[in-house]
Amino acid sequence: MFQPRRTFTPEFKSQMISLYENGMSRLSIVRDYGLDASTLDRWIMQNQKTCFLTDNAIRSPDQNELIELRKEVKRLKVENDVLMKAALIFGRK
């Protein structure tokens, strides 16, 4: 009938990813730990996409600066959009 949604700690997820990266097959991880294959695949893909962004130890100063600049550009675009909308609203009055 109804099964409660399982949640996993970040430590557990990183352990499963480490097992996979150290040569253990996906099938054996899924079977041994009772995971769904798509869940493990999602964790692996998320780790591959964000791994270099989350570990400050492996980022160069240029990469850190680039990340900070991208964040600032995003923030400034949002501010600009808000100001443009406000200008349109006040321009009508």
C-alpha positions as CSV (number, residue, x, y, z in Angstrom):
1,M,0.0,0.0,0.0
2,F,1.6,3.3,1.1
3,Q,5.4,3.3,1.7
4,P,7.0,6.3,3.4
5,R,9.6,8.1,1.4
6,R,13.1,7.1,2.3
7,T,15.6,9.8,3.0
8,F,19.4,9.5,2.9
9,T,22.0,11.5,4.7
10,P,24.6,13.3,2.6
11,E,27.2,11.1,4.2
12,F,25.5,8.0,3.0
13,K,25.2,9.4,-0.5
14,S,28.9,10.3,-0.6
15,Q,29.8,6.8,0.6
16,M,27.7,5.2,-2.2
17,I,29.4,7.6,-4.7
18,S,32.8,6.7,-3.4
19,L,32.1,3.0,-3.7
20,Y,31.1,3.5,-7.3
21,E,34.1,5.7,-8.1
22,N,36.4,3.0,-6.5
23,G,35.2,0.4,-8.9
24,M,32.2,-1.3,-7.3
25,S,29.6,-1.9,-9.9
26,R,26.3,-0.1,-9.9
27,L,24.3,-3.3,-9.8
28,S,26.1,-4.6,-6.7
29,I,25.7,-1.2,-4.9
30,V,22.0,-1.2,-5.7
31,R,21.5,-4.8,-4.6
32,D,23.7,-4.7,-1.5
33,Y,22.2,-1.4,-0.1
34,G,18.6,-1.7,-1.3
35,L,18.7,1.4,-3.5
36,D,16.9,2.2,-6.7
37,A,19.2,2.3,-9.7
38,S,17.8,5.7,-10.8
39,T,18.5,7.1,-7.4
40,L,22.1,6.0,-7.5
41,D,22.5,7.3,-11.0
42,R,21.1,10.7,-10.0
43,W,23.5,11.0,-7.1
44,I,26.4,10.1,-9.3
45,M,25.3,12.7,-12.0
46,Q,24.8,15.4,-9.4
47,N,28.2,14.7,-7.9
48,Q,29.9,14.9,-11.3
49,K,28.2,18.2,-12.1
50,T,28.9,19.9,-8.7
51,C,32.0,18.2,-7.5
52,F,34.4,20.8,-8.7
53,L,32.2,23.6,-7.4
54,T,31.8,22.4,-3.8
55,D,35.4,21.6,-2.9
56,N,37.4,24.8,-2.3
57,A,40.6,22.8,-1.9
58,I,40.8,21.9,-5.6
59,R,39.6,25.3,-7.0
60,S,42.2,27.8,-8.3
61,P,42.0,31.4,-7.3
62,D,40.8,32.2,-10.9
63,Q,38.0,29.7,-10.6
64,N,36.9,31.2,-7.3
65,E,36.9,34.6,-8.8
66,L,34.9,33.4,-11.8
67,I,32.3,31.9,-9.5
68,E,32.0,35.1,-7.5
69,L,31.7,37.2,-10.6
70,R,29.0,35.0,-12.0
71,K,27.1,35.3,-8.8
72,E,27.4,39.1,-8.9
73,V,26.3,39.2,-12.5
74,K,23.2,37.1,-11.6
75,R,22.4,39.4,-8.7
76,L,22.8,42.5,-10.8
77,K,20.5,41.1,-13.5
78,V,17.8,40.5,-10.9
79,E,18.2,44.0,-9.5
80,N,18.1,45.5,-13.0
81,D,14.9,43.6,-13.8
82,V,13.3,44.9,-10.6
83,L,14.3,48.4,-11.4
84,M,13.0,48.1,-15.0
85,K,9.6,46.9,-13.7
86,A,9.4,49.7,-11.2
87,A,10.2,52.2,-13.8
88,L,7.4,50.9,-16.0
89,I,5.0,51.0,-13.1
90,F,5.9,54.6,-12.0
91,G,6.1,55.7,-15.7
92,R,2.4,55.0,-16.1
93,K,1.3,57.3,-13.3
